[in-house]
């Protein structure tokens, strides 16, 4: 039994005490280790993310997670620091527990040589865009590492929560950002072009790649290196125009690219309906300003099936509160005219 007394609540410097039995490792990565355990005092199952602290840098993940509170974002419950025998300091984040990642869920269907139910995909994607709409427009946070491994799901209820804010940042127009960010298959083309003034729209590209992967059962752009990633994108979307290159990174305006014709996405996604393909087209655009933003994604025709749901699907929509929006944190950035237009499209229940 581990007892902790130097434990902090997410939103205050107030300390508390909890205890938990031995933990089980459920994930490892470059960031550290993730365990699961049950807190004795509350009997709630939690995940603990243990991250080595680099003394040279402030931990941005903790600072950002303290800001966030949304049903589709993993919640930070407590945090504590510990020191190992070598004097290394570790930050431990105690988080919501979710049964599996979207990557694991997709692998389940691939293993069965089956496809993920299209309605399940739709529910997951809607929740992802609710999370991104909150992050981008309320918290002013860009996640910068959207991928199936960072989307946690409950396959019984179809609930989704966005996790892992280790790469997240509040982007400022006057401040350059590193371009080598985001996992390769999901990296927006402006990042591959070395842009340092990119926007939240990189998350939209990544989300389009995630949706494409759920539909195809495999990554849409499986590049083996940074430059090969661009080759994979060009093979499907064709060579970007001069204007598109300028929008991604003007430094490459004079660069000569081989002229490749695009493959229409309706040929790549032959079994999908028009609304699905149209939605993918609007996310996977070279020019970040031409891509849908997170709220436009929520308003897309692709999601009309959820808005007009009946019977069993309506029960799922209601249980997940898909059409419930918090005015202040999700729609508060809109003008009155914009809000009126969005209300017509989203049909939200506003709280």
C-alpha positions in Angstrom: 0.0 0.0 0.0 1.4 3.4 -1.0 0.3 6.4 1.1 0.8 9.9 -0.2 0.6 13.1 1.8 2.4 15.6 -0.5 -0.4 15.4 -2.9 -1.9 18.5 -4.6 -5.4 19.1 -6.0 -5.5 20.1 -9.6 -6.9 23.6 -9.0 -5.3 24.7 -5.7 -2.1 24.4 -3.6 -4.2 22.6 -1.0 -2.8 19.3 0.0 -4.6 16.0 0.7 -3.8 12.4 1.4 -4.7 9.3 -0.6 -3.5 5.7 -0.6 -3.5 3.0 -3.3 -2.4 -0.6 -3.6 0.3 -1.7 -6.0 0.0 -0.4 -9.5 -0.1 -2.1 -12.9 1.9 -0.8 -15.9 -0.3 -0.2 -18.9 1.9 1.9 -21.1 5.4 3.1 -21.7 6.8 5.8 -24.0 9.5 8.4 -24.4 7.6 10.5 -21.8 7.7 7.9 -19.0 5.3 5.2 -17.7 1.5 5.0 -17.2 0.1 2.8 -14.4 -3.4 2.0 -13.3 -4.6 1.7 -9.7 -7.6 2.2 -7.4 -7.7 5.0 -4.8 -8.6 3.3 -1.5 -10.5 6.3 -0.1 -12.8 6.8 -3.0 -12.7 3.4 -4.7 -12.2 5.1 -8.0 -9.9 3.7 -10.7 -7.3 6.1 -12.0 -4.3 6.2 -14.3 -1.0 7.6 -13.1 1.4 9.1 -15.6 4.9 9.3 -14.3 7.3 11.7 -16.1 10.9 12.4 -15.4 11.4 16.2 -14.8 14.1 18.0 -16.8 15.4 20.7 -14.5 16.1 22.9 -17.5 12.4 23.2 -18.5 9.2 24.1 -16.8 6.6 21.2 -17.2 4.1 22.7 -19.6 1.9 19.6 -19.4 1.0 20.2 -15.8 0.4 23.9 -16.3 -1.9 23.2 -19.2 -3.8 20.4 -17.5 -4.5 22.7 -14.6 -6.4 25.0 -17.0 -8.6 22.3 -18.6 -12.0 21.1 -17.7 -14.1 19.5 -20.3 -16.1 16.2 -20.6 -14.0 15.1 -23.6 -10.6 16.0 -22.1 -8.9 13.6 -19.6 -9.2 15.2 -16.2 -6.2 15.8 -13.9 -7.4 14.8 -10.4 -4.2 15.2 -8.3 -0.4 15.5 -8.9 2.6 14.8 -6.8 6.4 14.8 -7.1 8.8 12.1 -6.0 12.6 11.6 -6.0 14.3 8.4 -6.8 17.5 7.1 -5.1 19.7 8.9 -7.7 18.1 12.3 -7.0 16.0 12.3 -10.2 12.6 14.1 -9.7 9.4 12.6 -11.2 6.1 14.3 -11.7 3.1 12.0 -11.2 -0.2 13.0 -12.8 -3.3 11.2 -11.4 -5.8 11.1 -14.2 -9.2 9.8 -15.2 -9.1 6.1 -16.1 -10.4 5.0 -19.5 -10.4 1.3 -20.7 -8.4 1.6 -23.9 -7.0 3.9 -26.6 -8.7 4.4 -30.0 -5.6 2.7 -31.5 -6.3 -0.5 -29.5 -10.0 -0.3 -30.4 -9.1 -0.1 -34.1 -6.6 -3.0 -33.8 -9.4 -5.1 -32.4 -11.4 -4.7 -35.6 -8.3 -5.1 -37.9 -7.4 -8.3 -36.0 -10.9 -9.6 -36.8 -10.6 -8.5 -40.4 -13.6 -6.5 -39.8 -14.4 -2.7 -39.9 -15.2 -0.3 -37.1 -18.9 0.5 -37.1 -19.3 3.8 -39.0 -21.6 5.2 -36.3 -19.0 4.5 -33.6 -16.4 6.4 -35.6 -18.9 9.3 -36.0 -19.5 9.5 -32.3 -15.7 9.4 -31.5 -15.0 12.1 -34.1 -17.7 14.4 -32.8 -16.3 14.2 -29.3 -12.8 14.8 -30.6 -14.0 18.1 -32.2 -15.9 19.1 -29.1 -12.6 18.7 -27.2 -10.7 20.6 -29.9 -13.3 23.4 -30.1 -12.9 23.9 -26.3 -9.1 23.7 -26.5 -8.7 26.0 -29.5 -11.4 28.7 -28.7 -11.6 28.7 -24.9 -8.2 27.5 -23.5 -6.2 28.7 -26.5 -4.3 25.5 -26.5 -3.0 23.5 -29.5 -2.6 19.8 -28.6 0.1 19.2 -31.3 0.0 15.4 -31.0 -3.5 14.2 -32.1 -3.2 10.4 -32.9 -5.3 7.3 -32.1 -2.9 6.5 -29.2 -3.8 9.8 -27.5 -7.6 9.3 -27.8 -9.0 7.2 -25.0 -12.3 5.4 -25.4 -14.8 3.3 -23.7 -16.0 0.8 -26.3 -19.1 0.0 -24.3 -20.5 3.5 -24.3 -18.5 5.1 -27.2 -17.2 7.8 -24.9 -13.9 9.5 -25.9 -11.4 11.7 -24.0 -8.4 13.4 -25.4 -5.2 12.7 -23.4 -1.4 13.4 -23.3 -0.7 17.1 -23.2 3.0 16.6 -23.2 3.4 18.4 -26.5 0.6 20.9 -26.0 1.2 24.7 -26.1 -0.7 27.9 -26.0 0.3 29.3 -29.3 1.1 33.1 -29.6 1.3 34.8 -33.0 4.5 36.6 -32.0 6.3 33.6 -30.7 8.0 31.0 -33.0 7.2 27.3 -32.3 9.2 24.1 -33.1 8.1 22.5 -36.3 9.3 19.0 -35.3 6.2 18.2 -33.4 3.4 15.7 -33.8 3.7 12.0 -34.6 4.8 11.5 -38.2 1.7 9.9 -39.8 -0.5 12.7 -38.5 1.9 15.7 -39.1 0.3 18.6 -41.0 2.2 19.5 -44.2 3.1 23.0 -42.9 5.1 21.3 -40.1 6.9 19.1 -42.7 7.7 22.4 -44.6 9.4 23.6 -41.4 6.8 26.3 -40.5 7.3 27.9 -37.1 4.3 30.2 -37.2 1.7 27.5 -37.5 -1.8 27.6 -35.8 -4.3 25.3 -34.1 -5.2 24.1 -37.6 -2.4 21.5 -37.4 -4.7 19.6 -35.0 -7.5 19.6 -37.6 -5.2 17.9 -40.2 -4.2 15.3 -37.6 -7.8 14.7 -36.8 -8.6 14.1 -40.5 -5.7 11.6 -40.6 -7.2 9.8 -37.6 -10.6 9.6 -39.2 -9.2 8.3 -42.4 -7.3 5.6 -40.5 -10.4 4.5 -38.7 -12.2 4.2 -42.1 -9.3 2.5 -43.9 -8.1 0.3 -41.0 -4.5 1.6 -41.6 -2.8 5.0 -41.7 -3.6 7.1 -44.8 -0.1 8.7 -45.1 2.4 6.1 -43.7 5.7 8.0 -44.3 8.9 6.3 -43.2 10.7 9.6 -42.7 9.9 13.3 -42.5 10.4 13.9 -46.3 8.8 10.5 -47.2 5.7 11.7 -45.2 5.4 14.6 -47.7 5.8 12.2 -50.6 2.9 10.1 -49.2 0.7 13.1 -48.9 1.5 14.4 -52.4 0.8 10.9 -53.9 -2.9 11.3 -52.8 -3.5 15.1 -52.6 -1.3 15.9 -55.6 1.5 18.6 -55.7 0.6 21.7 -53.7 0.0 24.9 -55.8 2.3 27.9 -55.3 -0.4 29.6 -53.2 -0.7 26.5 -51.0 3.1 26.4 -50.6 3.1 30.1 -49.7 0.4 29.4 -47.1 2.5 26.6 -45.5 5.9 28.2 -45.7 6.8 31.0 -48.1 10.5 30.1 -48.0 9.7 27.1 -50.3 7.9 29.3 -53.0 10.7 28.8 -55.6 11.3 25.1 -54.8 10.5 22.9 -57.8 8.3 19.9 -56.9 7.4 17.1 -59.3 4.0 17.6 -60.7 1.7 14.8 -59.4 -2.0 14.8 -60.1 -4.3 14.2 -57.1 -6.3 11.0 -56.6 -9.9 12.1 -55.8 -10.7 11.1 -52.2 -14.0 9.5 -53.3 -11.8 6.9 -55.1 -9.7 6.4 -51.9 -12.8 6.0 -49.8 -15.0 4.1 -52.4 -17.3 2.6 -49.8 -18.0 5.8 -47.9 -20.9 8.2 -48.5 -20.6 11.8 -50.0 -20.9 13.5 -46.6 -18.0 11.5 -45.2 -15.7 12.1 -48.2 -16.6 15.8 -48.3 -15.7 16.1 -44.6 -12.3 14.5 -45.1 -11.6 16.9 -48.0 -12.3 19.9 -45.8 -9.9 18.7 -43.1 -7.1 17.5 -45.4 -6.3 20.8 -47.2 -2.7 22.0 -47.7 -3.6 25.6 -46.9 -4.3 25.8 -43.1 -6.8 28.7 -43.6 -8.8 26.6 -46.1 -9.2 23.7 -43.6 -12.3 23.6 -41.5 -11.8 24.9 -37.9 -13.0 22.8 -35.0 -16.5 24.4 -34.8 -17.0 24.1 -38.6 -16.1 20.4 -38.2 -18.9 20.1 -35.6 -21.3 21.7 -38.0 -20.4 19.5 -40.9 -23.1 17.6 -42.8 -21.3 14.4 -41.8 -22.7 14.7 -38.2 -26.3 15.4 -39.2 -27.1 11.7 -38.4 -26.3 12.4 -34.7 -28.4 15.6 -34.7 -31.5 13.8 -36.1 -30.9 10.6 -34.2 -33.8 8.3 -33.2 -34.3 5.2 -31.1 -31.0 3.5 -30.0 -28.7 6.1 -31.5 -30.6 8.9 -29.8 -30.0 7.1 -26.5 -26.3 7.0 -27.2 -26.3 10.7 -28.2 -28.2 11.6 -25.1 -26.0 9.5 -22.8 -22.8 11.1 -24.2 -24.4 14.6 -24.1 -23.2 15.1 -27.6 -25.6 18.0 -28.3 -25.1 19.7 -24.9 -22.8 22.7 -25.1 -21.5 24.9 -22.3 -22.1 28.5 -23.6 -19.1 30.1 -21.8 -16.5 27.5 -22.6 -17.6 26.2 -26.0 -19.6 28.9 -27.7 -18.6 32.0 -25.8 -16.1 33.2 -28.5 -18.9 33.7 -31.0 -20.7 37.0 -31.9 -24.5 37.0 -31.5 -25.0 36.5 -35.2 -22.5 33.7 -35.4 -24.1 32.0 -32.4 -27.5 32.2 -34.1 -26.1 30.6 -37.2 -24.4 27.9 -35.2 -27.5 27.1 -33.2 -29.4 26.5 -36.4 -26.8 24.0 -37.5 -25.7 22.4 -34.3 -29.1 22.2 -32.6 -27.3 22.4 -29.3 -28.8 22.2 -25.8 -26.9 25.1 -24.2 -26.1 25.1 -20.5 
